[in-house]
């Protein structure tokens, strides 16, 4: 199947649920029998997300890593940070809130293999999806999908669902060109991957929304998504930014990152600390 799956889980203010959700993900992957690692990235949480995860790391195994940085920088930044510590040939993005359960990953893996896809994304708008989320968000999702289709011609019905699977080489090619780090991050990654000729397919998902009508997305965020999406169009169609050769890899991370492993000499101490601009160690 695959040599190894790296699951990157971005988290922000998930202290109440993070330990249970990580253990549920570990148990699910163990049942699948696929070699895996989990990289939880705390995106500058204001609660004890990182502390709760680190306190229980020694019971989770050495294939679990926790990375954190102090300032909230956006989900996209967290995913890019986690990828820097991933060692798998397949990279899965899974939101830490578990609105989407990791038991759905095999369906995405099957699509990747059967259709020789480079990227497979979960889609709320797939005809076989079973979703339960607020009407307001359905309107927002449909309108945004229409805008993305109009601007970029992506062969996708949904770009924002937090369950995606990539071949690692796709992200190695795409990530150095990504400028959006927050809500338009998903669109920019998929737009650039499609522009580079990678095959992208979607797959059905089961989604159980656990927050209010908008969750963490407010009207200001909606406006910022719109502006960032237009900026991607400007870079793609007018500047031809994504076609320019890379002179050098951009410095990453933007902030100092502490990394913790499931087994270390002294529980609770970071086994690596990465300052801005340093290369991520493969630990």
Order of alpha helices (4+ residues) and beta strands (2+ residues): beta-alpha-beta-alpha-beta-alpha-beta-alpha-beta-beta-alpha-beta-alpha-alpha-beta-beta-alpha-beta-beta
